[in-house]
Amino acid sequence: MSKDKEKFKISFDTEKDSLVPDEDEAFERQKAQQYRDAEDNAEYYAQQAKKEEERLRREYEQKLRREKIEMMKQKQGIEEDEPEESEEEQPAQMSFWKKIENFWYHYKWVTIITAVVVIFGGYMIYDIVTKKKPDLTIIATPDNGISYRGEELESFFEGFCDDINGDGEVYVSVAFAPLDPDAASDNYAQANQSKLFSTLSSARCVLVLSDSSSDFSLENVAFSDLSGAIDSQYVSGSQLSLNSKLVQDALNWSQMPQDMYISMRTPVKTLNDSAEDMQKNCEIAQDFLKRLAEAMDKYPS
């Protein structure tokens, strides 16, 4: 190798690290740092943007939820006044009538049902407590208009009865079940026939007021012979005839039918009572019939 070549090689080797000026290297480092800073800033701002987006999404969801609640309240008829923004904000107070209106809207049917139950229960209790218990009960089957004189008939019969139950007053109850042989298949007649046999299933009622047109329904009922216990011109076998001027005047019934009579059942064991209970009621009823017969015998004809 020549000395010139060796000198050039040495010179090249010595100066090859100084090909890039110092100011260029500093510039490159600055640019690289700026790129890194820009990347860091981009990541930061991306995170901030993501947080802001999440906040806006939550606010939007809360707004939708409030609007939905408000809509449901409006459908239910609940109105709320918007509170004024104040540091000393107080909850809005509903007026008395507003509270009544709100209560009625939410508990209308509960209130109505409760009121009906209370009224019905109160009426039942009142009826049980105040209802008069009859000292004597008579079932009447004629379909001749006598049912329209029910009050007069009861008041008339009470004059021949005592205060049996000891409640301080005399009360004779006449239960009407009009029967007509020509309308035996009618619903009304069938209902009255059911009423008759329902009443006769108890020993409470032992007297039956009937006539020649309705006695067909009593063919299977056993009646006691009154002729041996009551000496009266109005007694014939098991029948005490009501064809008397006394009864006619008491009922103020000038055209009163002449074929009505009262019979007393034979003491037997019923569906609900014993024969002994019915015997006691028959003794009371027989005393009633005897007084009635004596009054009709003495009354001017």
C-alpha positions as CSV (number, residue, x, y, z in Angstrom):
1,M,0.0,0.0,0.0
2,S,1.3,3.4,-0.9
3,K,1.7,6.0,1.6
4,D,-0.9,8.3,0.0
5,K,-3.6,5.5,0.3
6,E,-2.7,4.7,3.8
7,K,-2.9,8.4,4.7
8,F,-6.3,8.6,3.1
9,K,-7.5,5.5,4.9
10,I,-6.3,6.8,8.2
11,S,-7.9,10.1,7.5
12,F,-11.2,8.5,6.6
13,D,-11.2,6.2,9.6
14,T,-10.5,9.1,11.8
15,E,-13.2,11.4,10.5
16,K,-16.1,8.9,9.7
17,D,-17.8,9.5,13.1
18,S,-18.0,13.2,12.3
19,L,-20.1,12.9,9.1
20,V,-23.3,14.2,10.9
21,P,-22.9,17.6,12.4
22,D,-23.6,18.1,16.0
23,E,-26.5,20.5,15.3
24,D,-28.2,18.0,13.1
25,E,-28.0,15.3,15.7
26,A,-29.5,17.6,18.3
27,F,-32.3,18.5,15.8
28,E,-33.0,14.8,15.3
29,R,-33.2,14.1,19.0
30,Q,-35.5,17.1,19.4
31,K,-37.8,15.8,16.6
32,A,-37.8,12.4,18.1
33,Q,-38.8,13.8,21.5
34,Q,-41.6,15.8,19.9
35,Y,-42.9,12.7,18.3
36,R,-42.8,10.9,21.6
37,D,-44.5,13.8,23.3
38,A,-47.1,13.9,20.6
39,E,-47.9,10.2,21.0
40,D,-48.2,10.7,24.8
41,N,-50.4,13.7,24.3
42,A,-52.6,11.8,21.8
43,E,-53.0,8.9,24.2
44,Y,-53.9,11.4,27.0
45,Y,-56.4,13.3,25.0
46,A,-57.9,10.0,23.8
47,Q,-58.4,8.9,27.4
48,Q,-59.9,12.3,28.2
49,A,-62.2,12.1,25.2
50,K,-63.3,8.6,26.2
51,K,-64.1,9.8,29.8
52,E,-66.0,12.8,28.4
53,E,-68.0,10.4,26.2
54,E,-68.7,8.1,29.1
55,R,-69.9,11.1,31.2
56,L,-72.2,12.4,28.4
57,R,-73.6,8.8,28.0
58,R,-74.4,8.6,31.7
59,E,-76.0,12.0,31.7
60,Y,-78.1,11.0,28.7
61,E,-79.2,7.7,30.4
62,Q,-80.2,9.6,33.5
63,K,-82.1,12.1,31.5
64,L,-84.0,9.3,29.7
65,R,-84.7,7.6,33.1
66,R,-86.1,10.8,34.6
67,E,-88.3,11.4,31.5
68,K,-89.6,7.9,31.7
69,I,-90.5,8.3,35.4
70,E,-92.2,11.6,34.7
71,M,-94.2,10.0,31.9
72,M,-95.3,7.2,34.2
73,K,-96.4,9.6,36.9
74,Q,-98.4,11.6,34.4
75,K,-100.1,8.4,33.2
76,Q,-101.0,7.6,36.8
77,G,-102.4,11.1,37.3
78,I,-99.6,12.2,39.7
79,E,-98.5,15.8,39.2
80,E,-95.6,17.2,40.9
81,D,-94.7,20.8,41.0
82,E,-91.1,21.6,39.9
83,P,-89.3,22.8,43.0
84,E,-87.7,26.2,42.7
85,E,-84.0,26.1,42.8
86,S,-82.9,27.5,46.0
87,E,-80.3,26.8,48.6
88,E,-83.1,26.5,51.2
89,E,-85.3,24.3,48.9
90,Q,-88.2,22.6,50.8
91,P,-90.2,19.6,49.5
92,A,-93.6,20.5,48.0
93,Q,-96.6,19.9,50.3
94,M,-99.9,18.7,48.8
95,S,-103.1,20.4,49.8
96,F,-105.7,18.5,51.8
97,W,-108.0,18.0,48.8
98,K,-105.0,16.9,46.7
99,K,-104.2,14.3,49.3
100,I,-107.8,13.1,49.3
101,E,-107.7,13.0,45.5
102,N,-104.5,11.1,45.5
103,F,-105.7,8.6,48.1
104,W,-109.0,8.0,46.2
105,Y,-107.1,7.4,43.0
106,H,-104.8,4.7,44.6
107,Y,-107.3,3.1,47.0
108,K,-110.7,3.7,45.4
109,W,-111.7,0.0,45.1
110,V,-110.2,-1.0,48.4
111,T,-112.2,1.8,50.0
112,I,-115.4,0.9,48.2
113,I,-115.2,-2.8,49.1
114,T,-114.3,-2.0,52.7
115,A,-117.3,0.3,53.0
116,V,-119.6,-2.3,51.5
117,V,-118.4,-4.9,53.9
118,V,-118.7,-2.6,56.9
119,I,-122.2,-1.4,55.9
120,F,-123.4,-5.0,55.2
121,G,-121.9,-6.3,58.4
122,G,-123.3,-3.4,60.4
123,Y,-126.7,-4.0,58.9
124,M,-126.6,-7.7,59.7
125,I,-125.6,-7.0,63.3
126,Y,-128.3,-4.3,63.6
127,D,-130.9,-6.6,62.1
128,I,-130.0,-9.5,64.5
129,V,-129.9,-7.2,67.5
130,T,-133.1,-5.2,66.7
131,K,-135.2,-7.8,64.9
132,K,-138.2,-8.8,66.9
133,K,-138.5,-12.4,67.8
134,P,-142.0,-13.7,67.3
135,D,-143.9,-15.2,70.1
136,L,-146.0,-17.1,67.6
137,T,-145.5,-17.9,63.9
138,I,-148.3,-18.7,61.4
139,I,-147.8,-19.7,57.8
140,A,-150.6,-18.5,55.4
141,T,-151.2,-20.2,52.0
142,P,-154.4,-18.5,50.6
143,D,-154.0,-16.6,47.3
144,N,-157.1,-14.5,47.9
145,G,-155.6,-11.1,48.8
146,I,-155.2,-11.7,52.5
147,S,-151.4,-11.1,52.2
148,Y,-152.3,-7.4,51.5
149,R,-153.7,-7.3,55.0
150,G,-150.7,-8.7,56.8
151,E,-150.2,-5.9,59.4
152,E,-153.9,-5.9,60.3
153,L,-153.9,-9.7,60.6
154,E,-150.8,-9.8,62.8
155,S,-152.2,-7.0,65.0
156,F,-155.5,-8.9,65.4
157,F,-153.8,-12.2,66.3
158,E,-151.5,-10.5,68.9
159,G,-154.6,-9.8,71.0
160,F,-154.9,-13.5,71.7
161,C,-151.2,-14.3,72.5
162,D,-149.0,-13.8,75.5
163,D,-145.4,-12.5,75.7
164,I,-143.9,-16.0,75.3
165,N,-140.2,-15.1,74.8
166,G,-140.2,-12.5,77.6
167,D,-138.9,-9.5,75.6
168,G,-141.6,-7.2,76.9
169,E,-143.9,-7.2,73.9
170,V,-146.2,-9.5,72.0
171,Y,-145.4,-10.2,68.4
172,V,-147.2,-12.7,66.1
173,S,-145.6,-13.2,62.8
174,V,-147.6,-14.2,59.7
175,A,-145.5,-15.6,56.9
176,F,-147.3,-15.6,53.5
177,A,-146.7,-18.3,50.9
178,P,-149.7,-17.9,48.5
179,L,-150.5,-21.1,46.5
180,D,-152.7,-21.4,43.5
181,P,-153.5,-24.8,42.0
182,D,-153.9,-23.3,38.6
183,A,-150.4,-21.8,38.7
184,A,-148.6,-24.6,40.5
185,S,-145.9,-24.8,37.7
186,D,-145.1,-21.1,37.8
187,N,-141.8,-20.1,39.3
188,Y,-143.6,-17.8,41.8
189,A,-145.8,-20.7,43.0
190,Q,-142.9,-23.1,43.2
191,A,-140.9,-20.6,45.3
192,N,-143.8,-20.2,47.7
193,Q,-144.2,-24.0,48.0
194,S,-140.6,-24.2,48.8
195,K,-141.0,-21.5,51.4
196,L,-144.0,-23.4,52.9
197,F,-142.1,-26.7,53.4
198,S,-139.0,-24.9,54.6
199,T,-141.1,-23.3,57.3
200,L,-142.8,-26.6,58.2
201,S,-139.4,-28.3,58.6
202,S,-139.0,-26.4,61.8
203,A,-141.0,-26.8,65.0
204,R,-141.1,-23.0,65.4
205,C,-144.2,-22.9,63.2
206,V,-147.1,-25.2,64.1
207,L,-150.1,-23.1,62.8
208,V,-151.2,-23.0,59.2
209,L,-153.8,-20.6,57.8
210,S,-155.3,-22.1,54.6
211,D,-158.4,-22.1,52.5
212,S,-160.2,-24.6,50.2
213,S,-158.1,-23.5,47.2
214,S,-154.6,-23.9,48.7
215,D,-155.1,-26.9,51.0
216,F,-154.0,-29.2,48.2
217,S,-150.4,-28.5,49.2
218,L,-151.1,-29.7,52.8
219,E,-152.2,-33.2,51.9
220,N,-149.1,-34.8,53.5
221,V,-149.1,-32.6,56.6
222,A,-150.6,-34.2,59.8
223,F,-152.9,-31.9,61.8
224,S,-154.3,-32.4,65.3
225,D,-158.0,-32.8,66.0
226,L,-159.1,-29.6,67.7
227,S,-162.7,-30.6,68.5
228,G,-161.7,-32.4,71.7
229,A,-159.7,-29.5,73.1
230,I,-161.7,-26.4,71.9
231,D,-165.5,-26.2,72.3
232,S,-166.5,-23.7,69.7
233,Q,-169.0,-23.4,66.9
234,Y,-166.1,-22.5,64.6
235,V,-164.2,-25.8,65.2
236,S,-164.6,-28.7,62.9
237,G,-162.2,-31.6,63.2
238,S,-158.7,-30.1,62.7
239,Q,-159.9,-26.8,61.4
240,L,-160.8,-23.5,63.2
241,S,-162.9,-21.5,60.7
242,L,-162.2,-17.7,60.4
243,N,-165.6,-17.1,58.8
244,S,-166.5,-14.7,61.7
245,K,-167.8,-11.2,61.9
246,L,-165.0,-10.5,64.4
247,V,-162.3,-11.3,61.9
248,Q,-164.1,-9.5,59.1
249,D,-164.3,-6.3,61.2
250,A,-160.8,-6.6,62.5
251,L,-159.4,-6.8,58.9
252,N,-161.9,-4.2,57.6
253,W,-162.6,-6.7,54.8
254,S,-166.3,-6.6,54.0
255,Q,-165.9,-9.1,51.1
256,M,-163.7,-11.5,53.1
257,P,-163.7,-15.1,51.7
258,Q,-165.6,-17.5,53.9
259,D,-163.5,-20.6,53.5
260,M,-160.4,-19.7,55.4
261,Y,-159.4,-21.7,58.5
262,I,-156.4,-22.3,60.9
263,S,-155.1,-25.8,61.6
264,M,-152.5,-27.0,64.2
265,R,-149.8,-29.5,63.2
266,T,-149.4,-32.8,65.1
267,P,-146.3,-32.8,67.3
268,V,-143.6,-34.8,65.5
269,K,-139.9,-34.8,65.2
270,T,-138.9,-32.3,62.4
271,L,-135.7,-32.0,60.4
272,N,-134.3,-29.4,62.8
273,D,-136.2,-29.9,66.1
274,S,-137.3,-32.7,68.4
275,A,-140.9,-33.8,69.0
276,E,-140.7,-32.4,72.6
277,D,-139.8,-28.9,71.3
278,M,-142.8,-29.0,68.9
279,Q,-145.1,-30.2,71.7
280,K,-144.3,-27.1,73.7
281,N,-145.1,-24.9,70.7
282,C,-148.3,-26.8,70.1
283,E,-149.4,-26.1,73.7
284,I,-148.8,-22.4,73.1
285,A,-150.6,-22.5,69.8
286,Q,-153.6,-24.4,71.2
287,D,-154.0,-21.8,74.0
288,F,-154.0,-19.1,71.2
289,L,-156.6,-20.9,69.2
290,K,-158.8,-21.4,72.2
291,R,-158.8,-17.6,73.0
292,L,-159.5,-16.8,69.4
293,A,-162.4,-19.2,69.2
294,E,-163.9,-17.9,72.5
295,A,-163.7,-14.3,71.1
296,M,-165.4,-15.2,67.9
297,D,-168.1,-17.1,69.8
298,K,-168.9,-14.0,71.9
299,Y,-168.7,-11.5,69.1
300,P,-172.1,-10.4,67.8
301,S,-172.8,-11.9,64.4
